Amino acid sequence: MAIPLLSCFFGGALLGNAVPHFVSGVMGRPFQTPFAKPPGQGLSSSTVNVLWGFFNLVMGYLLVCRVAAFDGKDMGEVIALGLGVLAIALFAARHFGRFHGGNTPDRS
């Protein structure tokens, strides 16, 4: 029971992490990756970002569809997947917001 839920959570995190890297790479924009100097802060090329995003996509797919055998009718698995996506999204918003101005207070 615990393995499928953990697999869905971490698979969701990997799938969520694939999005900014893959999209930045496809758009031809550099973005932070673990391979930059310093890791997670410096910019990597768009090609590295496409490869890193694709790797995250494949690993997320394997965890969700192969290890967990995801069943969209199982609310526990759906919630675990969603929490994984939300966790990485909130982390990324805070972390990358430092570099791209996303952590500035709303002045509206």
C-alpha positions in Angstrom: 0.0 0.0 0.0 2.7 2.5 0.9 4.9 1.8 -2.1 2.3 2.8 -4.7 1.5 6.0 -2.8 5.2 7.0 -2.4 5.7 6.1 -6.1 2.8 8.4 -7.1 4.0 11.2 -4.9 7.6 11.2 -6.2 6.4 10.5 -9.7 4.2 13.5 -9.5 7.1 15.6 -8.3 9.2 14.4 -11.2 6.4 15.1 -13.7 5.9 18.6 -12.2 9.7 19.2 -12.4 9.8 18.2 -16.0 7.5 21.1 -17.1 9.7 24.2 -16.4 12.9 22.6 -17.7 11.3 21.1 -20.9 9.4 24.3 -21.7 12.4 26.6 -21.1 14.5 24.3 -23.3 12.0 24.1 -26.1 11.6 27.9 -26.0 15.4 28.2 -26.4 15.9 29.7 -22.9 18.6 28.9 -20.4 17.3 27.8 -17.0 18.7 26.5 -13.7 19.5 22.8 -13.5 21.5 20.6 -11.1 24.3 20.5 -13.7 24.9 24.3 -13.7 27.6 26.0 -11.7 26.7 26.5 -8.9 24.2 23.6 -9.1 20.6 24.8 -9.0 21.6 28.4 -9.3 23.6 28.9 -12.5 22.0 28.6 -15.9 22.2 25.6 -18.2 21.7 25.7 -21.9 18.3 25.1 -23.5 19.6 21.7 -24.8 20.5 20.6 -21.2 17.1 21.7 -20.0 15.3 19.7 -22.7 17.3 16.6 -21.8 16.8 17.1 -18.0 13.1 17.8 -18.5 12.7 14.7 -20.7 14.6 12.6 -18.1 12.2 13.8 -15.4 9.3 13.0 -17.6 10.5 9.4 -18.3 11.3 8.8 -14.6 8.0 10.2 -13.5 6.1 8.0 -16.0 8.0 4.9 -14.8 7.2 5.7 -11.1 3.5 6.5 -11.8 2.6 4.0 -14.5 5.0 1.1 -14.0 5.8 1.0 -10.3 2.5 2.3 -8.9 0.3 1.0 -11.8 -1.6 4.3 -11.4 -5.4 3.9 -11.2 -7.2 7.2 -11.7 -10.2 5.7 -9.7 -8.0 5.3 -6.5 -8.3 8.6 -4.7 -5.3 7.8 -2.5 -3.1 7.6 -5.6 -4.7 10.6 -7.2 -4.1 12.7 -4.1 -0.5 11.4 -3.7 0.2 12.3 -7.3 -1.3 15.8 -6.9 0.6 16.4 -3.7 3.8 15.5 -5.4 3.1 18.0 -8.2 2.1 20.7 -5.7 5.1 20.1 -3.5 7.6 20.5 -6.3 5.7 23.4 -7.8 5.8 25.3 -4.5 9.4 24.5 -4.0 10.2 25.7 -7.5 8.2 28.9 -7.2 10.2 29.8 -4.1 13.6 28.6 -5.3 13.5 29.9 -8.9 11.6 33.1 -7.8 14.8 34.3 -6.2 16.4 34.4 -9.7 13.5 35.5 -11.8 11.7 38.1 -9.6 8.9 35.8 -8.6 9.3 36.3 -4.9 8.5 40.1 -4.9 5.4 41.1 -2.8 2.2 41.8 -4.8 1.7 45.6 -4.7 -1.7 45.7 -6.3 
